[in-house]
């Protein structure tokens, strides 16, 4: 018996919620790229990240972006999947 190694899962996609029309849009994510803006397909407004968030994923999905999850996993010594 031994200690189980903790695993950090990084999602392949997230749901972004437009602050104008509240439409949810599925967006693919990548560790290398943190998008700073996205265009809502329903209201066609360009949504930019606020100054308090690193990207639109952190600001409008309710979850952390893959880059933040990756850095957190490295600090804690977690296995990535």
C-alpha positions as CSV (number, residue, x, y, z in Angstrom):
1,X,0.0,0.0,0.0
2,X,1.2,3.4,-0.7
3,X,0.0,6.9,-1.1
4,X,-2.1,7.5,-4.2
5,X,-0.7,10.2,-6.5
6,X,-3.1,13.1,-7.1
7,X,-4.1,13.9,-10.6
8,X,-5.0,17.3,-12.1
9,X,-7.3,17.0,-15.0
10,X,-7.1,19.8,-17.6
11,X,-10.3,20.1,-19.7
12,X,-10.3,20.1,-23.5
13,X,-13.3,22.6,-23.7
14,X,-15.2,25.0,-21.5
15,X,-18.5,26.8,-21.6
16,X,-18.2,30.6,-21.8
17,X,-21.1,32.7,-20.7
18,X,-21.7,36.0,-22.5
19,X,-22.3,38.8,-20.0
20,X,-24.6,40.6,-22.4
21,X,-27.1,38.0,-23.5
22,X,-26.2,35.1,-21.1
23,X,-25.7,32.7,-24.0
24,X,-23.4,29.8,-23.3
25,X,-20.8,29.0,-25.9
26,X,-18.5,26.0,-26.0
27,X,-14.9,26.9,-26.6
28,X,-11.8,24.7,-27.1
29,X,-8.9,25.4,-24.7
30,X,-5.2,24.9,-24.8
31,X,-2.4,25.2,-22.2
32,X,-0.4,27.4,-24.6
33,X,-3.1,29.8,-25.4
34,X,-5.2,31.9,-23.0
35,X,-7.7,33.9,-25.1
36,X,-8.1,37.6,-24.2
37,X,-11.4,38.0,-26.1
38,X,-14.2,36.1,-27.7
39,X,-17.2,37.0,-29.9
40,X,-20.6,35.8,-28.8
41,X,-22.4,34.0,-31.7
42,X,-25.8,35.1,-30.5
43,X,-25.5,38.9,-29.9
44,X,-22.2,39.2,-31.9
45,X,-20.6,41.4,-29.2
46,X,-16.9,41.1,-28.6
47,X,-16.2,40.2,-25.0
48,X,-12.8,41.1,-23.5
49,X,-11.4,39.9,-20.2
50,X,-11.5,42.2,-17.2
51,X,-8.3,43.5,-15.7
52,X,-8.8,41.2,-12.6
53,X,-8.7,38.0,-14.7
54,X,-5.9,36.5,-16.7
55,X,-8.2,35.5,-19.6
56,X,-11.9,35.2,-20.7
57,X,-11.9,31.5,-19.5
58,X,-11.2,32.5,-15.9
59,X,-13.6,35.4,-16.2
60,X,-16.7,33.9,-17.9
61,X,-16.6,30.2,-17.5
62,X,-16.6,29.9,-13.7
63,X,-13.5,27.7,-13.8
64,X,-9.8,28.2,-14.0
65,X,-8.1,28.3,-17.3
66,X,-5.8,25.4,-18.4
67,X,-2.7,27.5,-17.9
68,X,-3.6,28.3,-14.3
69,X,-4.4,24.6,-13.6
70,X,-1.1,23.6,-15.2
71,X,0.9,26.0,-13.0
72,X,-1.1,24.9,-9.9
73,X,-0.4,21.3,-10.6
74,X,3.3,21.9,-11.1
75,X,3.5,23.7,-7.7
76,X,1.7,20.9,-5.9
77,X,3.5,18.1,-7.7
78,X,0.4,16.7,-9.3
79,X,0.2,14.4,-12.3
80,X,-1.4,16.0,-15.4
81,X,-4.1,14.4,-17.5
